[in-house]
Amino acid sequence: MNWNTFEFFPVMGEKLTTENTLSLDFTAANQELEAVDLSNTSAFDRYVFGKLNQARKKYGIGGYLEKRAIYRRSEVFATGESNFRNIHLGVDIWTEAGAEVFVPFTGKIHSFQDNAGFGNYGPTIILEHELEGKTIFSLYGHLFRKDLENLKIGQRFEAGELLCHVGPYPENGDWPPHLHFQLMWDMGENWGDYPGVAAEKDLEFYRENCPDPNLILNF
């Protein structure tokens, strides 16, 4: 599939560029993280938005297939040493709570739910789309609970329509405010949820099923 032939509406309502967006590193190589109490969401929030304010950027971005050091903050990711999930399958866009999130291309509601719990997605919406005759799904995680209130399965959204908002902690899964944006070819049995982080042993499967969201974000 030639992704360059498609025109996608900017997910945040404006294009993400080096002028307004800072790449953030959450791997073990970022030694600044050693001084941050990641289990304390307020401290984590101060770190993220301190970086953005210092750089005078509206957005922080990163994460696709990034081997992250930040998942030690939650038992959601610790399912045994060999199954520890630490490879991020989407892209995170860190920005202030309340930021509007728009539909990048025509789709319909596949499923939605509040994936509650410390370190989880919190309120989550999954859209189903068609591209060149192929079905693809897009996931939007860490939202406001109120974004789920009036949704209906099968509800259609056009490109550029307002879909949801970046949620505040703790209702967003207790993270510094950001949008988790992810693409999936096949949802399997998942409903209102899909793994956003994989263990290394499962990476080959998830890399194949979860294409790079930057094909749409174009950052």
N, C-alpha and C positions, 0 to 999 in steps of 0.2 A: 504494500500500500504506500502510495506517495502522499505523505502527510502535508507536503508543501502546497498541494493543490486545494487545500481546504482553508476557508476563512473562519477563524474562531473568534468569538467575542471575548474580550479580556475578562477573566474570571473575577478580578477585583475591580472591574469597571474602567480600568486604565492599564495600559501596557506596563509590564515590569521591565525596567531598564536599569542600567548602572547608575542613572541619575537618582532614582527613587528607591533602589533596592540594594541591600547588603547581603552578600553570601555569608552564612553562618556555619561554623564547623562544630559539630557535636561528636566528633570522633575522639579517641584516646589521645590523639596527637595534639589536641587543644588542651594544654596544661592549665589554662585558666580555670577549667572545670573542676580541677582538684580543690580549688578554694571555695567552691559553691556548694551549699547544702541543697542538693537536688531534691531531697525529700520534702523540703520546705518550699512550697509553691511561691510564696512571696519573695523568697531569696532568689529563686530561679527566675522569677519575673523581673526582679531588679537587674539581674545579670543581662537578660535578653534585651530589655528596653534601654538599659544603660549603653549597650553596644549600638543600638539604633540611634539613640539620641546623640551619642558621641560622633557618629558618622553622619548625622543629620539626614537619616533615611527614614522613609515612611514604612518600608517593608523589610523584613529579613526573609531569606529563602534558603532552602537546601534540603538535602536528605535522600534523594533517589539512590537506592542501593548503598547508602552510607552505612558503614559499620559503626554504630553509635555506642558511646559510653554512658549515655544518660538513662538507659533503661534499668539500671540498677536501682532507680528510685521507686519502682513498683513491682510487686509480686505478680502482676498481670503477665509479665514477660519471663518470669523465672519458673519454668516447668521442668526442672531438672537440668543438670549441667550440660548434657549432650543436646538438650532441646532448648537451651536458652535462646530467646529470640532477640536479636540485636541489629538486624539488617533492615533498614527502613525501605518500604516498598512504594511510598508515595513521595510527594513534595510537600513540605510545610511552608506556609506563608505566614510569618509572624507579624502581627499588626494589632492595633488597638481593638479592644472588644467593641462590638457594634458596627464594625466595618461591613459594608454590603458585599454580598457574593452573588455573582450573576451566572446564568446558564451559558456555557461556551458554544453550544450548538443544540439544535432541536432534539428534544427527548421527552421521556415521560417518567413518572415516578415508578420505580421498580419496587422500592421498599423503604421504610424508615423506622427508627426506634431510638430510644434513649439507652445507649450502652453505658449505664451508670457504673461508677466505681473509680477509685483513685488510679489514675494512669490510663483509663480506658478512653474511648472516643467521646463519651457523653452523647448528646443528641447528634444523630447521623442521618443523612439523606443519601440514597443511591438512585441515580437516574439510569435509564436504559435508552440507548441511541442506536441509530443505524448509520453506518459509514460504508459506502460502496457495497451495499448488500450484506455487510457483516454487522453483527450485533456487538456493541461494546458498552461497558458500564462505567459510570464515573461516580466516585464516592466523595462526600463532603462531610468531614468530621469535626467535632469540637464546636458545636453551634449553640445558639440559644434554645432552651426548651420550647419557647413560644413559637419557634420556626416550624415545629412539628404539628402545631395545633389544628390547622385547617387543610392539611394535605390529604390527598386521596390517591390510592393505588391507581395507576394508569393516567393520572392527571398529566396533561400535556403542557410543556413549557417550550417557548420559542427562544432562539438565541438572543441573548441580551436582556431577557426577563430577570427580574430580581428573584432569587431563589431563597436566600437565607442570610444570616449574619454570623460573623465571628463571635463566638460566645465568651463570656467571662468565666473565670474560675470562682467557685469550685464546680459549677454546673456543667462545664465543658469537659469533664473528666479530670478536673483539677490540674490544668496545665496553664502556663502563661498563654495569653490569648493568641491563637493562630488557627489557620485553616489547614487541615490535612486533606490534600487533594490527591486522588489516586484513580488509576484506570485499570480495568479488568476485562479480559475477553470472556471469561466464563465465571459465573458466580457459584457454580457447584450447588450445594445445598444451602448456601448462606442466604440470610434474609435480614435486611436492616443492619448488616454487619459484614465485614470481610477482614481477614488479617491484614494489618498495616505494617507488620514487622514479622520477619521470618528468621528461623534458625538457619545457620550456615548449611546444615545437611539438606535443607529443603530449597535452597536458593535457586537451583536450576529450574525447578518447576515454577516458582513464583516469578522468576525473571522472564520466563516465557509467557506467563499469563498476565503479567502486570507491566505493560509498556511504559516507557518514560513519560511522565506527565508533561515534561518540557516540550514534547511534540505538540502540545496544545498551548502551554504557557509561553513557549518560545522565548524564555529568558536566556 
